[in-house]
Amino acid sequence: MLKDKVAYITGGTKGIGLGVAKCLLEQGMKVAISGRNIETAMQAAAVLGHEDRVLPLSSDVTILENEREAVSAILDKWGLLDVVLANAGVGHFAPVDIMEETDWKQMIDTNLTGVFHTLKASVEALKTSEGYYMTLASLAGTNFFASGAGYNATKFGVVGFTQAAMLDLRKYGVKVTTIMPGSVSTHFNDNDPSEKDAWKIQPEDIGKLVVDLLKMHPRTLPSKIEVRPTRPDLK
């Protein structure tokens, strides 16, 4: 069902993006992964293997032309684009009276504007394939917390943007979903994944969720999905 379909994952060089890429490759899909640094993307591609079905790309999602060039490279190589996961993101956490303007702008530009750029660059290809656009939001997109003003703002924005985009694009046969994880075992926020993170959602868990969404009957659209650790008391 998914064999030879083509996916593009921003921020696909580590963490959730890399975990999703692994799961899609296991389904026989072709996967392009991007990061801001081509060397890092190539290293991640080597880890993934399947060199005939992996395309490493350099793209800064804060720059629309970068995303357009990434999508163009995918179309040049494989001729179509079926799935896009806007996953690239950053987080800075500080009380609002202490937060630096540079941190605020980086989060807005990457987490929110970047999601728009990725869709803007890929939407015509997704219309052609009647494909699937997904964003990686967060439970922070509905649950605010102290020292999270900037991050909350971006993730609340991603949820709102994605749900409105879903209403705009479904008439073209394009499915749109936002995934909102709780704690995930990644390097996010300077974490070093280890056994201490065993209670958390694992990147491959999000990957399997993406596969399930892609395999769902096209008449049904889970447009907003919250996913959280089952046993946070074990942390």
Disulfide bonds with the S-S distance in Angstrom:
none
